[in-house]
Amino acid sequence: MHLAPEISATLSQWIEVFMHGSMRSFVLYAKQNNFSMTQGSVLMMLREKGASSVSEIGDELQISNAAASQLLDRMVQQGLLVRAEDPTDRRLKQIRLSPQGQMTLQKGLQARQKGLEDLVIRLSPDEQEQVIAALNILIAKANQLEYD
């Protein structure tokens, strides 16, 4: 019996339900704290990559340098980001998370995590073990794939 289409459909459904639930908490937190999902993406990108240039951020968001610059200016004014000279070229500016930006992102991720915790408490200990085993298989197989 070949189950690949059923597995794919089930995984797709899980991803949709999970993303909706996890992002709902993050979006609510973002609205309550006056930042957009695009700004949230910038915060996450800078947390992952570290300091970046305006053009690197624009490329990542697939927006023009002018649009990226306006977005980043607003975020600097909100205290979420700081601009600093590039240590290798003083003409360039590097954008990085401010302490307030780090805290804002951390609290947003905690809000998203709470949604996951609300799901986990609905699972019995036996179901939790089954989910852990299944997810460990998926993680191991996904790590074998090459993503570019």
Phi and psi in radians as a Rosetta constraint file:
Dihedral C 1 N 2 CA 2 C 2 CIRCULARHARMONIC -1.748 0.35
Dihedral N 2 CA 2 C 2 N 3 CIRCULARHARMONIC 2.001 0.35
Dihedral C 2 N 3 CA 3 C 3 CIRCULARHARMONIC -1.825 0.35
Dihedral N 3 CA 3 C 3 N 4 CIRCULARHARMONIC 0.069 0.35
Dihedral C 3 N 4 CA 4 C 4 CIRCULARHARMONIC -0.885 0.35
Dihedral N 4 CA 4 C 4 N 5 CIRCULARHARMONIC -0.831 0.35
Dihedral C 4 N 5 CA 5 C 5 CIRCULARHARMONIC -1.097 0.35
Dihedral N 5 CA 5 C 5 N 6 CIRCULARHARMONIC -0.653 0.35
Dihedral C 5 N 6 CA 6 C 6 CIRCULARHARMONIC -1.177 0.35
Dihedral N 6 CA 6 C 6 N 7 CIRCULARHARMONIC -0.718 0.35
Dihedral C 6 N 7 CA 7 C 7 CIRCULARHARMONIC -1.101 0.35
Dihedral N 7 CA 7 C 7 N 8 CIRCULARHARMONIC -0.795 0.35
Dihedral C 7 N 8 CA 8 C 8 CIRCULARHARMONIC -1.049 0.35
Dihedral N 8 CA 8 C 8 N 9 CIRCULARHARMONIC -0.770 0.35
Dihedral C 8 N 9 CA 9 C 9 CIRCULARHARMONIC -1.133 0.35
Dihedral N 9 CA 9 C 9 N 10 CIRCULARHARMONIC -0.726 0.35
Dihedral C 9 N 10 CA 10 C 10 CIRCULARHARMONIC -1.165 0.35
Dihedral N 10 CA 10 C 10 N 11 CIRCULARHARMONIC -0.761 0.35
Dihedral C 10 N 11 CA 11 C 11 CIRCULARHARMONIC -1.103 0.35
Dihedral N 11 CA 11 C 11 N 12 CIRCULARHARMONIC -0.718 0.35
Dihedral C 11 N 12 CA 12 C 12 CIRCULARHARMONIC -1.073 0.35
Dihedral N 12 CA 12 C 12 N 13 CIRCULARHARMONIC -0.750 0.35
Dihedral C 12 N 13 CA 13 C 13 CIRCULARHARMONIC -1.119 0.35
Dihedral N 13 CA 13 C 13 N 14 CIRCULARHARMONIC -0.750 0.35
Dihedral C 13 N 14 CA 14 C 14 CIRCULARHARMONIC -1.063 0.35
Dihedral N 14 CA 14 C 14 N 15 CIRCULARHARMONIC -0.796 0.35
Dihedral C 14 N 15 CA 15 C 15 CIRCULARHARMONIC -1.037 0.35
Dihedral N 15 CA 15 C 15 N 16 CIRCULARHARMONIC -0.765 0.35
Dihedral C 15 N 16 CA 16 C 16 CIRCULARHARMONIC -1.084 0.35
Dihedral N 16 CA 16 C 16 N 17 CIRCULARHARMONIC -0.827 0.35
Dihedral C 16 N 17 CA 17 C 17 CIRCULARHARMONIC -1.143 0.35
Dihedral N 17 CA 17 C 17 N 18 CIRCULARHARMONIC -0.783 0.35
Dihedral C 17 N 18 CA 18 C 18 CIRCULARHARMONIC -1.125 0.35
Dihedral N 18 CA 18 C 18 N 19 CIRCULARHARMONIC -0.832 0.35
Dihedral C 18 N 19 CA 19 C 19 CIRCULARHARMONIC -1.094 0.35
Dihedral N 19 CA 19 C 19 N 20 CIRCULARHARMONIC -0.720 0.35
Dihedral C 19 N 20 CA 20 C 20 CIRCULARHARMONIC -1.054 0.35
Dihedral N 20 CA 20 C 20 N 21 CIRCULARHARMONIC -0.849 0.35
Dihedral C 20 N 21 CA 21 C 21 CIRCULARHARMONIC -1.172 0.35
Dihedral N 21 CA 21 C 21 N 22 CIRCULARHARMONIC -0.764 0.35
Dihedral C 21 N 22 CA 22 C 22 CIRCULARHARMONIC -1.260 0.35
Dihedral N 22 CA 22 C 22 N 23 CIRCULARHARMONIC -0.674 0.35
Dihedral C 22 N 23 CA 23 C 23 CIRCULARHARMONIC -1.297 0.35
Dihedral N 23 CA 23 C 23 N 24 CIRCULARHARMONIC -0.500 0.35
Dihedral C 23 N 24 CA 24 C 24 CIRCULARHARMONIC -1.017 0.35
Dihedral N 24 CA 24 C 24 N 25 CIRCULARHARMONIC -0.771 0.35
Dihedral C 24 N 25 CA 25 C 25 CIRCULARHARMONIC -1.150 0.35
Dihedral N 25 CA 25 C 25 N 26 CIRCULARHARMONIC -0.713 0.35
Dihedral C 25 N 26 CA 26 C 26 CIRCULARHARMONIC -1.175 0.35
Dihedral N 26 CA 26 C 26 N 27 CIRCULARHARMONIC -0.738 0.35
Dihedral C 26 N 27 CA 27 C 27 CIRCULARHARMONIC -1.107 0.35
Dihedral N 27 CA 27 C 27 N 28 CIRCULARHARMONIC -0.740 0.35
Dihedral C 27 N 28 CA 28 C 28 CIRCULARHARMONIC -1.070 0.35
Dihedral N 28 CA 28 C 28 N 29 CIRCULARHARMONIC -0.779 0.35
Dihedral C 28 N 29 CA 29 C 29 CIRCULARHARMONIC -1.064 0.35
Dihedral N 29 CA 29 C 29 N 30 CIRCULARHARMONIC -0.757 0.35
Dihedral C 29 N 30 CA 30 C 30 CIRCULARHARMONIC -1.058 0.35
Dihedral N 30 CA 30 C 30 N 31 CIRCULARHARMONIC -0.802 0.35
Dihedral C 30 N 31 CA 31 C 31 CIRCULARHARMONIC -1.083 0.35
Dihedral N 31 CA 31 C 31 N 32 CIRCULARHARMONIC -0.753 0.35
Dihedral C 31 N 32 CA 32 C 32 CIRCULARHARMONIC -1.138 0.35
Dihedral N 32 CA 32 C 32 N 33 CIRCULARHARMONIC -0.419 0.35
Dihedral C 32 N 33 CA 33 C 33 CIRCULARHARMONIC -1.953 0.35
Dihedral N 33 CA 33 C 33 N 34 CIRCULARHARMONIC 0.278 0.35
Dihedral C 33 N 34 CA 34 C 34 CIRCULARHARMONIC 1.049 0.35
Dihedral N 34 CA 34 C 34 N 35 CIRCULARHARMONIC 0.773 0.35
Dihedral C 34 N 35 CA 35 C 35 CIRCULARHARMONIC -2.386 0.35
Dihedral N 35 CA 35 C 35 N 36 CIRCULARHARMONIC 2.627 0.35
Dihedral C 35 N 36 CA 36 C 36 CIRCULARHARMONIC -1.533 0.35
Dihedral N 36 CA 36 C 36 N 37 CIRCULARHARMONIC 2.962 0.35
Dihedral C 36 N 37 CA 37 C 37 CIRCULARHARMONIC -1.149 0.35
Dihedral N 37 CA 37 C 37 N 38 CIRCULARHARMONIC -0.569 0.35
Dihedral C 37 N 38 CA 38 C 38 CIRCULARHARMONIC -1.117 0.35
Dihedral N 38 CA 38 C 38 N 39 CIRCULARHARMONIC -0.746 0.35
Dihedral C 38 N 39 CA 39 C 39 CIRCULARHARMONIC -1.112 0.35
Dihedral N 39 CA 39 C 39 N 40 CIRCULARHARMONIC -0.668 0.35
Dihedral C 39 N 40 CA 40 C 40 CIRCULARHARMONIC -1.072 0.35
Dihedral N 40 CA 40 C 40 N 41 CIRCULARHARMONIC -0.676 0.35
Dihedral C 40 N 41 CA 41 C 41 CIRCULARHARMONIC -1.107 0.35
Dihedral N 41 CA 41 C 41 N 42 CIRCULARHARMONIC -0.699 0.35
Dihedral C 41 N 42 CA 42 C 42 CIRCULARHARMONIC -1.105 0.35
Dihedral N 42 CA 42 C 42 N 43 CIRCULARHARMONIC -0.778 0.35
Dihedral C 42 N 43 CA 43 C 43 CIRCULARHARMONIC -1.034 0.35
Dihedral N 43 CA 43 C 43 N 44 CIRCULARHARMONIC -0.798 0.35
Dihedral C 43 N 44 CA 44 C 44 CIRCULARHARMONIC -1.156 0.35
Dihedral N 44 CA 44 C 44 N 45 CIRCULARHARMONIC -0.695 0.35
Dihedral C 44 N 45 CA 45 C 45 CIRCULARHARMONIC -1.083 0.35
Dihedral N 45 CA 45 C 45 N 46 CIRCULARHARMONIC -0.803 0.35
Dihedral C 45 N 46 CA 46 C 46 CIRCULARHARMONIC -1.189 0.35
Dihedral N 46 CA 46 C 46 N 47 CIRCULARHARMONIC -0.564 0.35
Dihedral C 46 N 47 CA 47 C 47 CIRCULARHARMONIC -1.132 0.35
Dihedral N 47 CA 47 C 47 N 48 CIRCULARHARMONIC -0.695 0.35
Dihedral C 47 N 48 CA 48 C 48 CIRCULARHARMONIC -1.324 0.35
Dihedral N 48 CA 48 C 48 N 49 CIRCULARHARMONIC -0.811 0.35
Dihedral C 48 N 49 CA 49 C 49 CIRCULARHARMONIC -1.664 0.35
Dihedral N 49 CA 49 C 49 N 50 CIRCULARHARMONIC -0.364 0.35
Dihedral C 49 N 50 CA 50 C 50 CIRCULARHARMONIC 1.494 0.35
Dihedral N 50 CA 50 C 50 N 51 CIRCULARHARMONIC -2.848 0.35
Dihedral C 50 N 51 CA 51 C 51 CIRCULARHARMONIC -0.975 0.35
Dihedral N 51 CA 51 C 51 N 52 CIRCULARHARMONIC 2.442 0.35
Dihedral C 51 N 52 CA 52 C 52 CIRCULARHARMONIC -2.477 0.35
Dihedral N 52 CA 52 C 52 N 53 CIRCULARHARMONIC 2.811 0.35
Dihedral C 52 N 53 CA 53 C 53 CIRCULARHARMONIC -1.514 0.35
Dihedral N 53 CA 53 C 53 N 54 CIRCULARHARMONIC 2.882 0.35
Dihedral C 53 N 54 CA 54 C 54 CIRCULARHARMONIC -1.009 0.35
Dihedral N 54 CA 54 C 54 N 55 CIRCULARHARMONIC -0.767 0.35
Dihedral C 54 N 55 CA 55 C 55 CIRCULARHARMONIC -1.173 0.35
Dihedral N 55 CA 55 C 55 N 56 CIRCULARHARMONIC -0.622 0.35
Dihedral C 55 N 56 CA 56 C 56 CIRCULARHARMONIC -1.120 0.35
Dihedral N 56 CA 56 C 56 N 57 CIRCULARHARMONIC -0.707 0.35
Dihedral C 56 N 57 CA 57 C 57 CIRCULARHARMONIC -1.190 0.35
Dihedral N 57 CA 57 C 57 N 58 CIRCULARHARMONIC -0.756 0.35
Dihedral C 57 N 58 CA 58 C 58 CIRCULARHARMONIC -1.037 0.35
Dihedral N 58 CA 58 C 58 N 59 CIRCULARHARMONIC -0.761 0.35
Dihedral C 58 N 59 CA 59 C 59 CIRCULARHARMONIC -1.071 0.35
Dihedral N 59 CA 59 C 59 N 60 CIRCULARHARMONIC -0.766 0.35
Dihedral C 59 N 60 CA 60 C 60 CIRCULARHARMONIC -1.095 0.35
Dihedral N 60 CA 60 C 60 N 61 CIRCULARHARMONIC -0.692 0.35
Dihedral C 60 N 61 CA 61 C 61 CIRCULARHARMONIC -1.499 0.35
Dihedral N 61 CA 61 C 61 N 62 CIRCULARHARMONIC -0.130 0.35
Dihedral C 61 N 62 CA 62 C 62 CIRCULARHARMONIC 1.030 0.35
Dihedral N 62 CA 62 C 62 N 63 CIRCULARHARMONIC 0.838 0.35
Dihedral C 62 N 63 CA 63 C 63 CIRCULARHARMONIC -2.266 0.35
Dihedral N 63 CA 63 C 63 N 64 CIRCULARHARMONIC 2.867 0.35
Dihedral C 63 N 64 CA 64 C 64 CIRCULARHARMONIC -1.185 0.35
Dihedral N 64 CA 64 C 64 N 65 CIRCULARHARMONIC 2.805 0.35
Dihedral C 64 N 65 CA 65 C 65 CIRCULARHARMONIC -1.071 0.35
Dihedral N 65 CA 65 C 65 N 66 CIRCULARHARMONIC -0.641 0.35
Dihedral C 65 N 66 CA 66 C 66 CIRCULARHARMONIC -1.113 0.35
Dihedral N 66 CA 66 C 66 N 67 CIRCULARHARMONIC -0.781 0.35
Dihedral C 66 N 67 CA 67 C 67 CIRCULARHARMONIC -1.147 0.35
Dihedral N 67 CA 67 C 67 N 68 CIRCULARHARMONIC -0.713 0.35
Dihedral C 67 N 68 CA 68 C 68 CIRCULARHARMONIC -1.091 0.35
Dihedral N 68 CA 68 C 68 N 69 CIRCULARHARMONIC -0.745 0.35
Dihedral C 68 N 69 CA 69 C 69 CIRCULARHARMONIC -1.074 0.35
Dihedral N 69 CA 69 C 69 N 70 CIRCULARHARMONIC -0.750 0.35
Dihedral C 69 N 70 CA 70 C 70 CIRCULARHARMONIC -1.100 0.35
Dihedral N 70 CA 70 C 70 N 71 CIRCULARHARMONIC -0.776 0.35
Dihedral C 70 N 71 CA 71 C 71 CIRCULARHARMONIC -1.047 0.35
Dihedral N 71 CA 71 C 71 N 72 CIRCULARHARMONIC -0.818 0.35
Dihedral C 71 N 72 CA 72 C 72 CIRCULARHARMONIC -1.176 0.35
Dihedral N 72 CA 72 C 72 N 73 CIRCULARHARMONIC -0.626 0.35
Dihedral C 72 N 73 CA 73 C 73 CIRCULARHARMONIC -1.028 0.35
Dihedral N 73 CA 73 C 73 N 74 CIRCULARHARMONIC -0.785 0.35
Dihedral C 73 N 74 CA 74 C 74 CIRCULARHARMONIC -1.062 0.35
Dihedral N 74 CA 74 C 74 N 75 CIRCULARHARMONIC -0.717 0.35
Dihedral C 74 N 75 CA 75 C 75 CIRCULARHARMONIC -1.209 0.35
Dihedral N 75 CA 75 C 75 N 76 CIRCULARHARMONIC -0.583 0.35
Dihedral C 75 N 76 CA 76 C 76 CIRCULARHARMONIC -1.154 0.35
Dihedral N 76 CA 76 C 76 N 77 CIRCULARHARMONIC -0.765 0.35
Dihedral C 76 N 77 CA 77 C 77 CIRCULARHARMONIC -1.093 0.35
Dihedral N 77 CA 77 C 77 N 78 CIRCULARHARMONIC -0.582 0.35
Dihedral C 77 N 78 CA 78 C 78 CIRCULARHARMONIC -1.341 0.35
Dihedral N 78 CA 78 C 78 N 79 CIRCULARHARMONIC -0.162 0.35
Dihedral C 78 N 79 CA 79 C 79 CIRCULARHARMONIC 1.494 0.35
Dihedral N 79 CA 79 C 79 N 80 CIRCULARHARMONIC 0.159 0.35
Dihedral C 79 N 80 CA 80 C 80 CIRCULARHARMONIC -1.437 0.35
Dihedral N 80 CA 80 C 80 N 81 CIRCULARHARMONIC -0.469 0.35
Dihedral C 80 N 81 CA 81 C 81 CIRCULARHARMONIC -2.290 0.35
Dihedral N 81 CA 81 C 81 N 82 CIRCULARHARMONIC 2.826 0.35
Dihedral C 81 N 82 CA 82 C 82 CIRCULARHARMONIC -2.272 0.35
Dihedral N 82 CA 82 C 82 N 83 CIRCULARHARMONIC 2.577 0.35
Dihedral C 82 N 83 CA 83 C 83 CIRCULARHARMONIC -1.825 0.35
Dihedral N 83 CA 83 C 83 N 84 CIRCULARHARMONIC 2.460 0.35
Dihedral C 83 N 84 CA 84 C 84 CIRCULARHARMONIC -2.518 0.35
Dihedral N 84 CA 84 C 84 N 85 CIRCULARHARMONIC 2.722 0.35
Dihedral C 84 N 85 CA 85 C 85 CIRCULARHARMONIC -1.151 0.35
Dihedral N 85 CA 85 C 85 N 86 CIRCULARHARMONIC 2.497 0.35
Dihedral C 85 N 86 CA 86 C 86 CIRCULARHARMONIC -1.210 0.35
Dihedral N 86 CA 86 C 86 N 87 CIRCULARHARMONIC 2.216 0.35
Dihedral C 86 N 87 CA 87 C 87 CIRCULARHARMONIC -1.112 0.35
Dihedral N 87 CA 87 C 87 N 88 CIRCULARHARMONIC -0.372 0.35
Dihedral C 87 N 88 CA 88 C 88 CIRCULARHARMONIC -1.672 0.35
Dihedral N 88 CA 88 C 88 N 89 CIRCULARHARMONIC -0.286 0.35
Dihedral C 88 N 89 CA 89 C 89 CIRCULARHARMONIC -2.669 0.35
Dihedral N 89 CA 89 C 89 N 90 CIRCULARHARMONIC 1.798 0.35
Dihedral C 89 N 90 CA 90 C 90 CIRCULARHARMONIC -1.095 0.35
Dihedral N 90 CA 90 C 90 N 91 CIRCULARHARMONIC -0.306 0.35
Dihedral C 90 N 91 CA 91 C 91 CIRCULARHARMONIC -1.275 0.35
Dihedral N 91 CA 91 C 91 N 92 CIRCULARHARMONIC -0.390 0.35
Dihedral C 91 N 92 CA 92 C 92 CIRCULARHARMONIC -1.673 0.35
Dihedral N 92 CA 92 C 92 N 93 CIRCULARHARMONIC 2.639 0.35
Dihedral C 92 N 93 CA 93 C 93 CIRCULARHARMONIC -1.971 0.35
Dihedral N 93 CA 93 C 93 N 94 CIRCULARHARMONIC 2.442 0.35
Dihedral C 93 N 94 CA 94 C 94 CIRCULARHARMONIC -1.861 0.35
Dihedral N 94 CA 94 C 94 N 95 CIRCULARHARMONIC 2.442 0.35
Dihedral C 94 N 95 CA 95 C 95 CIRCULARHARMONIC -1.881 0.35
Dihedral N 95 CA 95 C 95 N 96 CIRCULARHARMONIC 2.333 0.35
Dihedral C 95 N 96 CA 96 C 96 CIRCULARHARMONIC -2.505 0.35
Dihedral N 96 CA 96 C 96 N 97 CIRCULARHARMONIC 2.869 0.35
Dihedral C 96 N 97 CA 97 C 97 CIRCULARHARMONIC -1.164 0.35
Dihedral N 97 CA 97 C 97 N 98 CIRCULARHARMONIC 2.426 0.35
Dihedral C 97 N 98 CA 98 C 98 CIRCULARHARMONIC -1.489 0.35
Dihedral N 98 CA 98 C 98 N 99 CIRCULARHARMONIC 2.923 0.35
Dihedral C 98 N 99 CA 99 C 99 CIRCULARHARMONIC -0.980 0.35
Dihedral N 99 CA 99 C 99 N 100 CIRCULARHARMONIC -0.677 0.35
Dihedral C 99 N 100 CA 100 C 100 CIRCULARHARMONIC -1.143 0.35
Dihedral N 100 CA 100 C 100 N 101 CIRCULARHARMONIC -0.693 0.35
Dihedral C 100 N 101 CA 101 C 101 CIRCULARHARMONIC -1.110 0.35
Dihedral N 101 CA 101 C 101 N 102 CIRCULARHARMONIC -0.709 0.35
Dihedral C 101 N 102 CA 102 C 102 CIRCULARHARMONIC -1.087 0.35
Dihedral N 102 CA 102 C 102 N 103 CIRCULARHARMONIC -0.770 0.35
Dihedral C 102 N 103 CA 103 C 103 CIRCULARHARMONIC -1.166 0.35
Dihedral N 103 CA 103 C 103 N 104 CIRCULARHARMONIC -0.718 0.35
Dihedral C 103 N 104 CA 104 C 104 CIRCULARHARMONIC -1.082 0.35
Dihedral N 104 CA 104 C 104 N 105 CIRCULARHARMONIC -0.800 0.35
Dihedral C 104 N 105 CA 105 C 105 CIRCULARHARMONIC -1.115 0.35
Dihedral N 105 CA 105 C 105 N 106 CIRCULARHARMONIC -0.778 0.35
Dihedral C 105 N 106 CA 106 C 106 CIRCULARHARMONIC -1.040 0.35
Dihedral N 106 CA 106 C 106 N 107 CIRCULARHARMONIC -0.755 0.35
Dihedral C 106 N 107 CA 107 C 107 CIRCULARHARMONIC -1.166 0.35
Dihedral N 107 CA 107 C 107 N 108 CIRCULARHARMONIC -0.630 0.35
Dihedral C 107 N 108 CA 108 C 108 CIRCULARHARMONIC -1.127 0.35
Dihedral N 108 CA 108 C 108 N 109 CIRCULARHARMONIC -0.731 0.35
Dihedral C 108 N 109 CA 109 C 109 CIRCULARHARMONIC -1.179 0.35
Dihedral N 109 CA 109 C 109 N 110 CIRCULARHARMONIC -0.593 0.35
Dihedral C 109 N 110 CA 110 C 110 CIRCULARHARMONIC -1.163 0.35
Dihedral N 110 CA 110 C 110 N 111 CIRCULARHARMONIC -0.652 0.35
Dihedral C 110 N 111 CA 111 C 111 CIRCULARHARMONIC -1.109 0.35
Dihedral N 111 CA 111 C 111 N 112 CIRCULARHARMONIC -0.714 0.35
Dihedral C 111 N 112 CA 112 C 112 CIRCULARHARMONIC -1.137 0.35
Dihedral N 112 CA 112 C 112 N 113 CIRCULARHARMONIC -0.711 0.35
Dihedral C 112 N 113 CA 113 C 113 CIRCULARHARMONIC -1.111 0.35
Dihedral N 113 CA 113 C 113 N 114 CIRCULARHARMONIC -0.599 0.35
Dihedral C 113 N 114 CA 114 C 114 CIRCULARHARMONIC -1.064 0.35
Dihedral N 114 CA 114 C 114 N 115 CIRCULARHARMONIC -0.647 0.35
Dihedral C 114 N 115 CA 115 C 115 CIRCULARHARMONIC -1.066 0.35
Dihedral N 115 CA 115 C 115 N 116 CIRCULARHARMONIC -0.679 0.35
Dihedral C 115 N 116 CA 116 C 116 CIRCULARHARMONIC -1.187 0.35
Dihedral N 116 CA 116 C 116 N 117 CIRCULARHARMONIC -0.708 0.35
Dihedral C 116 N 117 CA 117 C 117 CIRCULARHARMONIC -1.106 0.35
Dihedral N 117 CA 117 C 117 N 118 CIRCULARHARMONIC -0.646 0.35
Dihedral C 117 N 118 CA 118 C 118 CIRCULARHARMONIC -1.087 0.35
Dihedral N 118 CA 118 C 118 N 119 CIRCULARHARMONIC -0.579 0.35
Dihedral C 118 N 119 CA 119 C 119 CIRCULARHARMONIC -1.270 0.35
Dihedral N 119 CA 119 C 119 N 120 CIRCULARHARMONIC -0.810 0.35
Dihedral C 119 N 120 CA 120 C 120 CIRCULARHARMONIC -1.040 0.35
Dihedral N 120 CA 120 C 120 N 121 CIRCULARHARMONIC -0.671 0.35
Dihedral C 120 N 121 CA 121 C 121 CIRCULARHARMONIC -1.185 0.35
Dihedral N 121 CA 121 C 121 N 122 CIRCULARHARMONIC -0.253 0.35
Dihedral C 121 N 122 CA 122 C 122 CIRCULARHARMONIC -1.455 0.35
Dihedral N 122 CA 122 C 122 N 123 CIRCULARHARMONIC -0.185 0.35
Dihedral C 122 N 123 CA 123 C 123 CIRCULARHARMONIC -1.608 0.35
Dihedral N 123 CA 123 C 123 N 124 CIRCULARHARMONIC 2.444 0.35
Dihedral C 123 N 124 CA 124 C 124 CIRCULARHARMONIC -1.243 0.35
Dihedral N 124 CA 124 C 124 N 125 CIRCULARHARMONIC 2.852 0.35
Dihedral C 124 N 125 CA 125 C 125 CIRCULARHARMONIC -0.978 0.35
Dihedral N 125 CA 125 C 125 N 126 CIRCULARHARMONIC -0.686 0.35
Dihedral C 125 N 126 CA 126 C 126 CIRCULARHARMONIC -1.141 0.35
Dihedral N 126 CA 126 C 126 N 127 CIRCULARHARMONIC -0.745 0.35
Dihedral C 126 N 127 CA 127 C 127 CIRCULARHARMONIC -1.116 0.35
Dihedral N 127 CA 127 C 127 N 128 CIRCULARHARMONIC -0.691 0.35
Dihedral C 127 N 128 CA 128 C 128 CIRCULARHARMONIC -1.036 0.35
Dihedral N 128 CA 128 C 128 N 129 CIRCULARHARMONIC -0.761 0.35
Dihedral C 128 N 129 CA 129 C 129 CIRCULARHARMONIC -1.088 0.35
Dihedral N 129 CA 129 C 129 N 130 CIRCULARHARMONIC -0.722 0.35
Dihedral C 129 N 130 CA 130 C 130 CIRCULARHARMONIC -1.102 0.35
Dihedral N 130 CA 130 C 130 N 131 CIRCULARHARMONIC -0.763 0.35
Dihedral C 130 N 131 CA 131 C 131 CIRCULARHARMONIC -1.124 0.35
Dihedral N 131 CA 131 C 131 N 132 CIRCULARHARMONIC -0.769 0.35
Dihedral C 131 N 132 CA 132 C 132 CIRCULARHARMONIC -1.038 0.35
Dihedral N 132 CA 132 C 132 N 133 CIRCULARHARMONIC -0.801 0.35
Dihedral C 132 N 133 CA 133 C 133 CIRCULARHARMONIC -1.080 0.35
Dihedral N 133 CA 133 C 133 N 134 CIRCULARHARMONIC -0.809 0.35
Dihedral C 133 N 134 CA 134 C 134 CIRCULARHARMONIC -1.132 0.35
Dihedral N 134 CA 134 C 134 N 135 CIRCULARHARMONIC -0.752 0.35
Dihedral C 134 N 135 CA 135 C 135 CIRCULARHARMONIC -1.174 0.35
Dihedral N 135 CA 135 C 135 N 136 CIRCULARHARMONIC -0.625 0.35
Dihedral C 135 N 136 CA 136 C 136 CIRCULARHARMONIC -1.101 0.35
Dihedral N 136 CA 136 C 136 N 137 CIRCULARHARMONIC -0.641 0.35
Dihedral C 136 N 137 CA 137 C 137 CIRCULARHARMONIC -1.118 0.35
Dihedral N 137 CA 137 C 137 N 138 CIRCULARHARMONIC -0.821 0.35
Dihedral C 137 N 138 CA 138 C 138 CIRCULARHARMONIC -1.090 0.35
Dihedral N 138 CA 138 C 138 N 139 CIRCULARHARMONIC -0.726 0.35
Dihedral C 138 N 139 CA 139 C 139 CIRCULARHARMONIC -1.085 0.35
Dihedral N 139 CA 139 C 139 N 140 CIRCULARHARMONIC -0.805 0.35
Dihedral C 139 N 140 CA 140 C 140 CIRCULARHARMONIC -1.082 0.35
Dihedral N 140 CA 140 C 140 N 141 CIRCULARHARMONIC -0.770 0.35
Dihedral C 140 N 141 CA 141 C 141 CIRCULARHARMONIC -1.212 0.35
Dihedral N 141 CA 141 C 141 N 142 CIRCULARHARMONIC -0.692 0.35
Dihedral C 141 N 142 CA 142 C 142 CIRCULARHARMONIC -1.122 0.35
Dihedral N 142 CA 142 C 142 N 143 CIRCULARHARMONIC -0.632 0.35
Dihedral C 142 N 143 CA 143 C 143 CIRCULARHARMONIC -1.176 0.35
Dihedral N 143 CA 143 C 143 N 144 CIRCULARHARMONIC -0.326 0.35
Dihedral C 143 N 144 CA 144 C 144 CIRCULARHARMONIC -1.423 0.35
Dihedral N 144 CA 144 C 144 N 145 CIRCULARHARMONIC -0.303 0.35
Dihedral C 144 N 145 CA 145 C 145 CIRCULARHARMONIC -1.375 0.35
Dihedral N 145 CA 145 C 145 N 146 CIRCULARHARMONIC 2.688 0.35
Dihedral C 145 N 146 CA 146 C 146 CIRCULARHARMONIC -1.848 0.35
Dihedral N 146 CA 146 C 146 N 147 CIRCULARHARMONIC 2.080 0.35
Dihedral C 146 N 147 CA 147 C 147 CIRCULARHARMONIC -1.870 0.35
Dihedral N 147 CA 147 C 147 N 148 CIRCULARHARMONIC 2.260 0.35
